[in-house]
Amino acid sequence: MAVSGVFFVLFVLMHSYGNLKILAGPEAYNEYAHHLRTFLMPILPYEGLLWILRIVLVVLVLVHMGSAIHLWMRGRKARGAAYGQEEEHPQQLRRAHHDVRRHLPHHLHRVPPAALHD
């Protein structure tokens, strides 16, 4: 997930660099666009680099999504019970909730514990 994330950051930086060429004028922008289309022209076909980058980007999006789903499932398995489900010891939870409800005003409003009534 980190590798695909780094690639996405580099892609955004390079894409921003290319878009900023518009500020240098139409000639600079068109020259940059032409350079991307003809990069390694004898070795790659016209727009070959752009198609390679498009395919790599789609593959890395799928890898990133797969990694995210894998991590989510791993975390869910490690956690055990899902959030919001009652724990194995409901009596202890009720006691803890009662204690928090009883002592919270004491800590928030500086009320002595003897002044609080259940």
Buried (B, 14 or more C-beta within 10 A) or exposed (E): EEEBEEBBEEBEEEEEEBEEBEEEEEEEBEEBEEEBBBBEEEEBEEEBBBEEEEEEBEEBEEBBEEBEEEEEEEEEEEEEEEEEEEEEEEEEEEEEEEEEEEEEEBEEEEEEEEEBEE
